[in-house]
Every structure is written in C-alpha cells, then in structure tokens.
C-alpha cells in the first residue's frame, strides 16, 4: 500500500476483519488501529451533523459504540486484545460509513440492522 494514500473505509475494514489466521503483526495492528480511529473520527463528525431525527437507529448506536470504544480502548493489554479492538472499531466504522452514505450495506448487514 502507498503510505501517502489514505486507505478507504472498505480497505480498513477488510484488513481488520480478515480471518484470525491472517492477523497482522503487532506493529501493523497498531497502525491499523490508528488508521481506523482517524477514519472513524471523521465519520463520527459527519454522522453527528445528521439531525438526530433523520438518523437510523443503527447510526445512533454506532455513535454511542464509537464513543465507548474510543474512551475505553482494548479490554486488556497485548496483541490479541489490540486485534479484537481493531475488529470492533472496524464494525462500528462500517456502520458510520453506511450512515453517511459512503457505501452500500455489506451483504448480511441488512438482517442485523
């Protein structure tokens, strides 16, 4: 990946939601978490600009979950906890992106919304 190019939400979520066997090393997980937080903060701001009456229930939940996971951080220390934290952030990021209309729902998301 070109280091000067900002990864898309789809690229970030694909990296974070890869199978456990494809988990990156600790340094790359840390970079991924940083990238997820950067993208998520931008999307969080955009979703907050949507009037509350026009937000879906999923968007409102994503805002709350994002704030919680950013405030709390990984549940414990260690590589596995950071990887799980990245995966949780990616799922929330996906919902924030959907709320601002950046992409179509991922197959299977429709049933959980």
N, C-alpha and C positions, 0 to 999 in steps of 0.2 A: 504494500500500500504506500502511496506517495505521502510522506509525512507532512507536506504543506497543504494537502487536500483534507477538508473536513469530511469525516465519514457521515453517510446518511443514517437516518434512524433505522432503516431496514438493514444496513450493514452492521450497525452496532448491535441490534437485537439478534441478528443471525449469529454473530460471534459469541454473544453472551448465552444464547440458548442452544448452543451446539451440544452434542452429547457429552457426558462426563468424560468419556474416553478421549475426547478432543480438547479437553480443558487446556488453556494456555498455561505457561509457567507463571510463577508469582508476579514477576515484573510486568508481564503483559496483562495479567488480570488487573493489576494496579492501574495501568494505562487505560484499560477498558473501563474501569470504574470512573476514572477521571473524565473520559470521553462521554460516558453515559450521563454523568452529573452535569457536564457542560450543556449537552443537548437537552437534557431534562429540564434544567433551569430555564432555558429559552422557551421550551414548550409550556412549562408551567406558567410563565408570564403571559404567553399568548392565550392559554385556556382561561386564566384569571380575567382577561379582558372580555371574554364572552359573558354577557349578562347571565346571572345565575338562573334566571327563569328560562333561558334558552339552552342551558347545558343539559346534557343527558345525565342520568343517574350514574352511569359509568364514568363520565367526565368528572363529576363531583367526587366520586370515590377515588379516582386517580389523583386528584388534587390532594385529598387527605392522606392517601397512602404515600404519595411522593414526600410530603412534608414529614411524615412519620419516619420513613426510611432514611431520609437525609439527616434528620435530627438524631436518630438512634445509631445509625451505622450498622456494621456487621454485628451479629449476635455474640460472637466470641472472636478471639484472635486466631489467626492462622490462615493458611492458603485456602482451605476448604470453606471457611466462613466468608472470606472475601469473594470467592467464586459464587457462593449462594447469594450473597448480597448483590453482586453484578446481575445475576439472573432475575432477582426480584425487581431491581431497578429497570431492567430491560422490559419486563412485562408491563410495568407501570408506564414506561416511556411509550410503548406501543399504544396504550390506551390514550395517553395525552396527544400523541400524533394523530390518532384517529379523530379525536375531539376537534382538532383544528383543521381536519380535512386533508392532511398531508398524504393519506394513502387509503386504500380500500381495506376493509376488515380482513384480517388473516383468516384463512379457512379454519373453521372450528370456533372462532371468536364469537360468531353470531349466536351460538347456542348458550354462551356463558354471559352474554350481555344483559 
